[in-house]
Amino acid sequence: MNSKKTTAILIALLLVVSIGSSILATVNAHNTATDQTTWTINSYAYMSVAPNPIGVGQSVTICMWVDVALPGATLGNDIRRHNYSLTITAPDGKTETHSWPVVYDSTGVQFYKYTPTQVGNYTFFFNYPQQTYTWSGTYQDDIFTASNRTKTLTVTEDQIPNPIDSYPLPTEYWTRPIEEQNTYWYSIASNWLSSPYIIGAGTAYIGGQQTDGSAPNSAHIMWTKPLQYGGVVGGNNTQIPGEGYYQGLSYNPRFGNPIIMHGTLFYQEPLGNSGTGGDYISVDLRTGKELWRINASATGTSLVPSFGYLYTFDGPNQHGVLPNGLLVATTTVNNQGTVWRTYDPRTGYLTSMNVTNVPSGINVAGPSGEYLKYILTNYGTTNNPSWYLAQWNSSKVFGTIPYETSSNPVGWYSGTENASLTSCYDWNVSVSLKGTGWNIGTAARGIVPLVTVDNMLLCVQGTFGGHVGDSGATVTTNPANITAISLDPSKRGQVLWTQSYSQAPGNNTRFLSAWDPANGVFVFSDKESFANYGYNLANGQYLWGPSYPPETPSVDWNFMIWYTPFCQYGNLYTCGFSGLLYCYNITTGQLSWTFGNGGTGNSTSSGLVTPYGHYPAFVESVADGKIYLVGNEHSPNTPLYKDSRLRCINATDGTEIWSTFGWGNMMSGACAPIADGFLTVYNPYDGQIYCYGKGPSSMSVDITNDVISSGSSVMIKGTVTDISAGTQQNEQAARFPHGVPVVSDAHQGDWMEYVYMQKPQPSSVTGVPVTISVIDVNNNFRQIGITTTTNGFFSFNWKPDIDGQYTVYVSFEGSDSYYPSSAVTAFAVDPVAPTPDAQSQILLPPTEMYFAASTAAIIIAIAVVGAVIILVLKKRP
């Protein structure tokens, strides 16, 4: 049991202790300064050992306290009970003692977790020695008497049932909220809070990297929603036949920084030519239903949320993520610097919270959801530098509860705070950096900070970390320096190593492009040669390289790719205008695989001619062991190239899992948030937001003749349909009045293009398997067959083998595209009725026929005997 759970269990106890303390202060109050009397106050020790009895090897929690809290004890002072001790005697007589010189809980409650290793009775002896009240005030020098308490614990060989950790993961369609007893569902649920919580989110050069939850394994579409007019304009009044609306490519991207929290998608609509400026909207992630919309510029200042904030607050009286979280907007105000304003995500309410003078720095997500900033400052001069590194912490500014702490930061929804105050920092330490020009290193154009909380950061001096792949980048002839600084609390600010790196060979432009703290590697990339080099994070030494992409007809396009390598899953990935996705082992630099170089399920070319040979390929998102690629280019003409694809690639082996039509919404990439297993993307082909994910299905079953005669067959038929919210949109409901049929995962992409993208109906689409089972008159459950749907319809002819009533169960077990569904019906089999000719005859059962024959024989025998007797009598004289 962790401290949070233990504290939760003790809430009632703490309330009683707190109330008792108030009573003591009221009833027994006195003042030694005025009455010159030292009081002796009786103490009463209490202890709980639970559960009891317990199985050997299972843990118990011991709670110890002394009646009420000491008078005057609060969170903000040091008035505390002292010198608790607990002596445990095992069944074999051995003892162990644990002591607490100070009980830090203001209520005087101390807990301890213990695991018995022997079968038998354990004795627990809690002792509280006499304590003198040494603090000033009313009770100064008063004496609180000693007290103790003894408990016995019975330990058996038999284990007692452990409380359930969690109910199982869902096998059916699920929504938010997730009932809190379903603890393990955290592994499939997630949020997309944008940067810094999602590395690469909201940028045009690298896909966002979602490290939590699941992601779609299918091209199944949940819903679509127009963001602006899109697609073909129509008519002859355009310069080019079939020309489409401008979609913001390349410098006015739409859907540029979406956020997902608690199953809700937040984004800003475009306004005119600009990708921003419109209303800010909240929609349900699973249905696309609009929940609220606001004018984020109504105050005269653009207050569009930049990131979501979910902070876990753990105080003496409150535990958990603070209610609803926050949407945080960043703006600039005269004389106040950078200002953070916040919205309630559930309602869109603009709170009165006002955080001013937020410092600049390298932004990193903290372990409890706090927003950390690392700030490197030279407080000296150019000739005599004095470098300091500080960690700014958002939770020191807002997100705490006033009654939980002695400080008084901004409350959860209100208040103003100057974020530049010293109290807003966790620490500020001196670092040994020689010279000037240092900055905290970044990778991929300043997107990925080279910082790992409580581990290390890289400080860079030189030309590393620029706009990776920029065709206008300069080549330096000077070496660049990197120094690794420890963030470990025990040696924070100490230099771990420092290295100087020479100019790349051939005057290549070299960049510090990526790093992988988990595997201890950082990477240099050379723009002109496409080479990558690995270096050791532990000491800055060379590990491997150069590692080049293989020579292909399109490889030279990599020069134009805005080179954005990224590390994930123990690999280094790169892609771009060449249309190829490369995967290198991060520890060896060896090329593991290439996607797009041909072969089934491994080609970015559809056979159509483009200037690139292959379509360019850029990363939209990375999640759940998958990489989502999309086609794009810097400033495309309209009509856009045909058959650009959104692709889901297995990050381990490079195979394609699924694909469908799609075009990236940003220059050289896209922003596609993933949360709760759903991928949301903006598609410039038609100006709509698409939501991909596993959706609900529905089954129907029908038997026209539900009463048949023995020996006849029965036709079982029904449908399996997609009931995702998108199927009820105006177009889909009109085209599919009887429902959208479900299809197999293998044909999901083609089918969704037909349903939602106005493409021709696929000529060959496989349905889904339907299992048919019955319960017969003898209450036997049995499977009678499996059939496959065609256009959502299934049928199965079956001849029952016994008479009586049957219950029929039909089920679809689900797939990567749909959750399972089932339906039930019934029919009866009656015995065959007699024919009319047979009814005209009197037919007796065999037993009655035997009886009739024997009766006739007896009558005949009696008649014969009687005749003989008569003849004999007549012959008498």
N, C-alpha and C positions, 0 to 999 in steps of 0.2 A: 504494500500500500504506500503510495507516494505522499508527500507532505500535503499536497493539495487535497487529496481524498481524505486524509486524516483530519485536516482542518475542517472540511465540509461536514464530516461525521460529528465533529465536536461543536458545531454551531450552537446547538441547544445548550450544551454544557457551558459554553462561554457566556451565553446570555444569562444563565442562572448565576454564574460567578460574578458577572458584571453588575447584575441587579443586587446581589448580596453585598457587593462592595459599596453600592450607593446606600444601602440600608445601614451598614456599619458606620459610614461617614455621618449619617443623619442621626442615628440613635445614640451612638457612643462617643460622639465628638466631644473633644475637650481641648484645652490649650495648656501645655506644660509651662508656657511663659507666664500665664496668669494664675493658674491654680497650684503651681509648684508641685504637681503630683505626677509621678511616673506610673502609668497603668500597666498591668499585666493582662494581656488579652489572650483568651484561650484559642488554640488552633485545633482544627479537625482535619485529619488527613483522609484522603479518599483515593481509591485506585480501582481501575477496571482492567481485567485481563481477558481478552476476547479474540476469537471465539474459544469457548471452553465447554466440553472437551475438544481436543484437537488431535489430528494424526501426527505421528512422528515425521519430522521433516517439513511440516507445514508451519506457517508463521502466525504468530499472535501479535496483537498490538496492546501495549501497556500504556494506559493514560493515568497520570498522577497529578493531583492538585491538592491545595489546602484551602478549604472552604471558599473564601472570597479573595479577590485581589487585594493586595496591599493598598491602603488608603492613598489616593493621589496618583496611582500608577496610570500612566497614559502612554500612547505610542511615542510621544515626543520627549519623554524623560527616561531616567534610568532607575526609577523606583521599582524594584523587582524582588521576588522571593529568591533566597540564596540557599545553596548547599543541599539540594535534594540528593538522595542516594537510593539506589535500588540494588538489593542483594538477592541473587537468584541461587537457590539450592536445588541441584539436580537430584534425581532418584538415587544416584550412587553416593550422595553426600557431598560432592564437590560444589564449591561456591564460586561465584563471580560477582563483582560489585562494579556498578557504573555510577558516576557522580556528575552533577551539574552545579558547578560553583555559582552560576547565575542562570536563572530561568528567564529566558529572554521574552517569552510571551507575557504581555502586560497583565494577563488574567491569572498568571501563575500556573498554567497548565503545561505539563511536559509529557511528551509521548516518546515511546521507544519500541522498536520492532525487534522481536526475538524469535529464533527458530529452534525448537527443542530437538535434540538428537537421541534421546532415550525414551523408552516406554516406562510409564509410571507417573508418580505425582511430583510436580515441581512446586517449590514454595517461593513466593515473591514477597519480599519485605521492603516496603517503602518507608523511608525515614526522613522526617523534616526536623532538623535540630532547632533549638531556640534561636530566635533572631531578634536583634535590637534594631529598631527603626532609626537609621542614622541620617535620615534626610531632615531638612529643616521644616518647620511648620507645626501644625497642631499635634502630630504624633511623635515628634522628635524625642528620642530616648525611650519610647515605650517598648515593652517587651512582648513579643509574640511567642507563646509557649511552644515547646516541642510536641510533635505528634507523629504517629506512625500507623501503618496499615499493613495487614498480611492477607495474601490471597493464595489459594492452591489451584494449580492447573493440572488437569488430568490428561495425560498423553497416551494414546492407544496405538496399536498396530494399524487399525483401520483408519483410512483417510476419510475426512469429512468432505462432502461436496464443496468444491470451490465456487464462489460466486461467478456467474457468467461474465466473461470479459466483453463479449459483444454478441449480438444476434448476427446471423450470417449475412453475407453479401447478397444483394438482390438478384433474383433470377427473372423478375418481371420489370416492366416499365416503371421508373421511379421519378419522383420530382422533389423539389425543395418544399418545405424544410425537411431535413433528415432527422427523424426522431432520435434523440440523443443517446438512447440505449444501443443504437446501431453504430457502435464506436468504430468498428473496422471499415465502415463506409468511407472514412477519411481517405482511404487508399484509392478510391475511384472518383472522389469529389475534388474540386479544385477551384481556384479563382485566378483571374488574370488582372493584376493590379497595375500593370504597366511598370515602367522603369522607376526605381531600381530593382523592384521585386521580380520582374521578368527581364532577364538580360536580353538586350537587343530589341525590346518592344518599342513600337512607334518610330522605327528608323527605316531608312530606305536601303541600307547596305548589309544588313544581316537579319535573318529571321529571329523572332522571339523564341527564347528557349524556356519552355514550360517544364519544370522538374516535378510537378505533382500530378496525380490523377491519371485518368485514361484519355485516349484520343481515338477518333473514329477509324475503324478498319474497313469501312465501306463508303461508297459514293452516295449512299442514301441521303436524300434531302429532307429536312424537317420542315422548312418553310423558306420562302423568299419574301423580300420586302424592298420596294423601290426606294432608292436614296435620292435620285433625281431622274429626269427624263433620260432615257438611254436607248441604245440600239439604233436601228435605221430611222432616219428622219422621215423619209418618204417623199414622193413627188419628184418633179424635175427642176425644182428651184435651188438645188444644191450644186456646188461646183463639180462634184464627182458623184455619179450615180451610186446610190446605196450608201452615201456618206452618213456617218453617225454623229451623235452629239459629242462634244469635247468632254472627256472624262477626267480632266485634271492631270493627265500625264504630260510633262513629268514633274513640274514644280508646284502644282496645286492639287496634291493628292487628296482624294476623298477617303473617308473612313480611316483617318490617319493615326488616331490614338484611342482606339476603343478600350473599354475597361469592362471586366466581368466580375461581379461580386454576388454571392448568394443566389446564383442562377439567374441573374439579371444582367443584360447587356446595356451598356451606356455608350453613346456616341454623339457626335455633332453632325448636323446636316450641313451641306455646302450652301453657299449663298452666291448666286451668279457664277462668275468665273472662278471665284475663290473656293478652295476646298473646305474653308471654315466660314464662320460668320452666321450660320443658321441656328435654329433651335437646338438645344441639347435635349436628348431623348433617352428614355428608359424603356426597354422592352423585355418581355419574358424570353429567356434564352431558349426555352423548349417550344414555344408557340409563336414567337414574334409579335405577340399582342402588346400594343403600346400601353405602358403603365402611367407615365407622366411625361410632360414636355415643358421646358422652361426657356425663356429668353435669357441666355447667360450673359447678355450685355445690357440687361435692363437697368443696371445701376450706372450706366455710362462708361463702365470699365469692363473689359472682357474678362469674365470669370469662368472660363471653361476648365473643368477638372483636368488636371495633369496626371494624377495617379489616385489609386484607391488605397485606403488605409485601414488595416485590420490589426489592431494592437491588443495583445494579451496582457491584461492587467492582473497582477497577483499580489494582493494586499492582505492584511489581517482579516478584513471583513468582506472582501470581494474578490472573486476569481473568475477568469474567463475573458473572452474577447469582448471589448466594450461594445455596447448595444449598437447594432446596425452598421458599425464602421463609419467611415467618412469618405467622401469624395473631396479631394483637396485641389483647389485651383491656385495657380501661381500667377501673380501679377506684380507690377512695379508701381509704387506710389511715391510721389515727391516727399522727401524728408523721412521716408519710412523704408526705403530700399525695397528689397524683395519681400513681398507680403503673401502669406498663405491665408486663403479664405476657404471655408468648408461647407459642404452640403450634406444633408441627411440622405443617404442613398435610397431609402425606402419611400420618401415623399418628395424629394427634390427641394426641400426647404433650405434656404440659405441661412446658416446659423450666424450668430453675432460674434463667433470666434474670430479673432483678428491677431495673427502672428506676424509681427513686423521684424525687419532687419534680419531676415533669414540669411545666413552666410553662404558664400559660394564654396564649393569643394567637390570632392569625388564622392558620389552618392552610392551607398551600399545598403542592402536590406539587413536589418538586425535580426537576432534569433527569436525575438518575441514580436516581430512585426514592426519594430521601431524603424525610423528612417535615420540612418547614420550618415554623417558627412566627415570625411577626412580632409583636414586643412593643413597644408604645409606653408609655413610663414617664416620669412627671414626678418628677424627683429634687429639685425645688425646692419652693417653697411656692405657695399660691394667688396671693399677691401678687407673687411673684418665681419664676415657673415655670422649670424647666430640663428640657426634653424630650429624651429619647433614644430612638432606634429601634434595636432589636437583631434579629438573625436567629439563631434557635436551630436547630440541625441535628441530626437524629436520628443521622446517621452518625458524629457526634462522640461519641455515647453508646454505641451498639452497632452491630454490622454490620461492624466492621473486624477484621482478623486480627492478634493480638498480635505475631507475628513479622514483620509487614509494616510496622510503624510503631514509632516511639520512644515513643509514648504507650501507655497500657495501658487502653483502654476495655473495656466488657463484651464478652466473646467472643460468637460467633454463637449459642450455646445456653446459656451459663452466665455467672454472675457478677452482681454488684450494682453499680450506679452511681448516684450522685447527679446527676440531670439538671440541677440548678440551678447547677452549678459553671461558672465562667467558661470553662473549656476546652470546654464543650458549645456554645459560641456561635461563629459565624463572624465576627461583627463587632458592634459597638455604637457608634453614631455620634450626635452631637448634631444635632438638627433645630431649625430656627427657627420654632416655633409660638408665637404670642402668645396669652396667656390660658390658661384651663383648659377642661375639658369636651371635649377632643379624643379621638377614637377612630379606629381604622382603618376606613374606610368599608366597608359591606357592602350588598349588594343582595338583594332578595327575602327579607326576614325573616332576615337574617344568614346566608343560605346561601352566597351567592357573594361571596367576599372581593374587594375592589377592589384586587387586588395582581397584578402581573405580574413574575415573577422576573427580576432584572437589567434591569428596565425602569422601572416606577414604581408608586406606590401613592397612593391618595387618602385623606387624613385629613379627617375630617368633624367639624364643631363645630355642633351644633344638633339639630334634630329629624328629619333625614333618616335613612332606613334602618331604620325601625321595622317593625312587623308590617303588611306591605303589604295593604291592603284590610280591615283590622280595623275592624268596625263600631263599635268603642269607641274608635278613635283620636281624639286631640285635635287641634285646629287651633291652630297657633302664630301669633302676631302678630309674632314676632321673625324677623329674617333668619337664615339659616344660612350657615355658611362652609365652603368646601372648599379645601384646599391639596394640590397635587400635589407629592410628594417623589420625587426621583430615586433609583433603586436601581442605576443604572449604576455599576460598580465605580470608574470614573474620577471620578465626582462624587456618590458615594453620600451621601445625607442632605441634598443641596442642594434648596432650594425651586425648583420649575420654574415654578409660578404659584399664585396664590391669588385666589379670587373670593368675593364675598358675594352670596347669592341671596335675593331678597325673597319674601314670602309669596305664595302662588299666588292668582290672581284669584278672587273669589267665595268667599273663605275655604275653598277646596278644601284637602284634606289632600294634601300633595305628598310624594312619596317618591323617593329615589334608587333606581331599580328594577332597572336592568340596565346592562351596559357591554360594549363590544366592542373590546378592545385592538387586534385585527388591523385594524380599520377606523377606529380613533381616535375612537370615539363613546361617550358615556355618556348615560343616559336618565333623565329625571324623569317620573313618572306621577302624575296627579291622580285620586284615588279617586272623587270624586263626579261628575266630568264625563267620566271615562274618557279624558281627553286624555293624549297622550304628547309629550314635547319632547326633542329631541336637542341635545347640547352637545359641543364639541370637546375631546378629551382633551389636545390639544397646548397649549391655552391657557385652557380653561374657558369659552370664548365660545359664545353661542347659535348653533345651526346651523339648526334647523327646528322646526316645531310652531306651534300645537297640531295634532296629527294624531288625528282621532277615528274610532272604528268607525262604519260606516254605520248608519243608523236601521233597525231591524227590530223585529218584534213582541216579541222576547225580549231586546232589547239591555239593558233596564233590569236584568235579572238580573246583569249584569256588576258591579253594585254589591256583590254578595255573593260575589265570586269568589275572595277571598284573592288579590288581583291579583298575578300572578307572571309578568311579562314575562321573556323570556330571549332572548339573542342567539346566533345560530348561522348559519353559511352566508351571512353578510353580510346577515342579516335580523333583524328584531325580531318575535317571535311572542307573542301573548297569547290566552288562552282562559278558559273558566270556566262558570258556571251558565247563561249564555246559550246554551250548546251550540254556539257558533261559534268557530272558530279563525281568527284574523286574522294576516296576514303583511304587515309593513311593510318597505320598503327602509330599511336602517339609516343610509344616508348622506343620504337625501332626506326620509325620513318618509312617503313616499307609500305608500298601501295597495296592495299588489301583488295580493292575492287573499284571498278568504274561503272557508273550508270550512264547509259546513253550511247554506248559504243556498239549497239546492235544486238540482235538476238531477241527472242520472245520475251516480252515483259521487261525489256531493258533497252529501249530505244526512244529518244526524244524526237525522232523524225517520223513524220507520218507519210513520207513519200512526196509531200508538196515541196516545191522549190522555194527557198528563202535565201537571202543574201548570206546567211550564216551557215548554210548547210544543215545544221541542226537548229531548232529553236533555242534561243537563249534559255537558260534555266537558273532560277534564283530561289533561295530558300524563303518560304513564307513563315514556317513555324517548325519547331522541333519539339516532340513530346512523345512519351510512352514508347520509346524505342522506334520512332518513326520520323522521317523527314518529309515535309510537305513542300514540294517544288512547284513553281509556276513559271510560265513563259512571260517575257516582258522585254522591253528595250527602253532606251533613254527617252526618245521623243517620237513615238510611232505615228505614222500617217493613218488616215481613215480612208476606206474601211480597214479595220485591223486585220492582220494576217489571220487566215482561217486555221482552225484546229490547234490553237495554242491550248495546252493542257495544264490542269491542276493534277498533280501526281502525288500519291502517297508511296514512299519508298521505305523498305525495311532498312533501318540504320545499321543492322548487323551484317547483312549479306548483299545489300544493294538490289534486291529484287523488287519489282513493282507490285504493290498490294492492290491498288486501284487507281483509276484515273477518270477524268471527265473534262469537259471544256472549261477553260478558265484563263483569265489574263490578270497579271499582277496589277495592283492598284497604285504602286509606287515605282518611281524610277529605279530600275535594277532591283526589283524585289516587291515585297508586299507586306502588309500587316494583317495577320490572321490569328486573332486570339483563340485559344483553346481552353475550355474549362468544362468540368462535369462530363467529359466525353464528347463534347460538341466543338466543331470547328466552324468559325464564322469568317466569311471572306466577302470582300466587295468584288464584283465581277464587271469590269468595264465593257464587256460585250453587250450588256443590257442595262447597266446602271442600277443593279439590284444587289442587296446583301443576301448571301446564301448561308444557310445554317445546315451543316452536315452532321449526321450522327445516327445512332441506333434509335429507331422509332417504334411506336406501338402498332400492333396488328389486331385484326378482329376476324373471327370465324363465324360462319353460319352453317347450319346443317338442316336438311329437309328430306323427308320420306313421303312421297305423294300418297301411296297406298300403305297406310300404317297398320292395317290389319289384313293379313294374307292367309291363305290356306296352306296346310301342311304339304310340303313338296314343292312349293313355289319359291321364287327368288325375290329379293327385295333390292331396289335401287337406292343407294345412299348417295346424296349429292349435296353440294354446298359451295361456299366461297371463302377465300382468304384475302382480306383487303388491308391496305395500308390506311391507318386512321391518324397519321401525323397531321398536325395543324395545317400544313400546306395543302393537303388534299381537299380542304374546305375553302381554299381561296377561290375567288370568283371564276377564274379561268378553268382551274382544275375541276371544280364542282360542276361546271357546265359541260366540260368534255367527258367527264366520268360520272354521270348521274348515279350509277350503281356502285360507285367506289373505285378507287385506284387499285388494281391488282398488285399483289406482291410478286416479286420475281427473285430468282436466285442471286447470290452474291456475285457470281461470275458475270452476270449480265446487268448488274445494278447500274453501272455508269451509263450504258446505252439507254436503259429504261428511264433513268432520271432525266437524260437529255431530251427524250421524247415527252415526258410528262411536264417538265418545267422550262425547257429551252426551245420548244417549238421545232424540234428535229423530227425527221420521219420516224414512223413506228418501226422498231427493229423487226427484221424479217424472221429472226429466229431467237426466241427468248425462252429460257428454261424457267419453269415454275419452281415451287417449293414442295417438299414431300409432306404428305398428310398421313398420319397414322390413324387407323380405324380399329376400335376395340368395342367389345360388348360385354354386358353382364347378362347371363341367361337366367332362365327360370329357376335353375338350381343354385343361383348366386355365385356362379363361376365367372371370374373376370378373365378374358382372353383377347389377344390381338388377332384380328381376322384378316388384316391386310394393310398394305401401304400403297398409296397412289400419289401421283404428282399433278399439281395444278396446271391448267392451261388457261392463260388469260385470267387467272384468279379463280377459275372454276375447277371443281373436282367431282368425280363420280366413281362409284364402286358398286358392282353388282355382286350380291352374295346370296347363297342358298342356305338358309338356316337348317341345322341338322336335328333339332328337336322342337317340339311344339312348346308354346307358352309365350310369356312376355319377355322382351329384350329391351335393355337400355343401351343406347349407342353413344359412344364417346369418340369425337374426332379431335385431333390435336395437331398443332404445328409447333415443333419444338423450338423454333426461333433460329436466328442466324446472326451474322455480323451486322446485318441491315435492320432486322426487326426483332423485337421481343416476342416471346411465345404467346399463343392464344389457343383457345379450345371452345368447343360447343357440345351440346348434348341434346338428344331426342330419344324417342322410343317407338317401338312397333310391337305387334303381337302376331303369333302364328297359331291359327285355330285348326283343330282336327278336320279332316275331309268329311263333309256331310254325306249321308246316304243318297244313292241315285233314286229317281222316281220309280223304276221297275222293281228295284229291290224292295221298295217300300210296300209294293202291292203283295209281296210274298211274306209269309210269316216265317221268319228265320229264327231258329232257336240257337242259343249258344251251345257249344259242344256238350257241356255237362247235362243240359236239359234234354238234348237229343239222346244221350246215353240213357237217361232216366226213362224217356218215353219208350224206347226200344225194349228195355228190360221189362217194363210194365206190360207191354203187349205180349211178350213171350210168356209171362206168368199167367195172363188171362187165358191164352190159348192152352197152356198146360192144364189149367183148372178145368177148362171145357172138355178137353180130351179125357181127363180122369173121370169127370162127371158122366160122360157118355159111356165109358167102360162100366162104371158102377150100375148104370141103368140097364145095360145089356145083361149084366150078370144077374141082376134082380129079376129080370123078365124070364130068365131061363130056369129059375127055381120052380120046383114042383108045387 
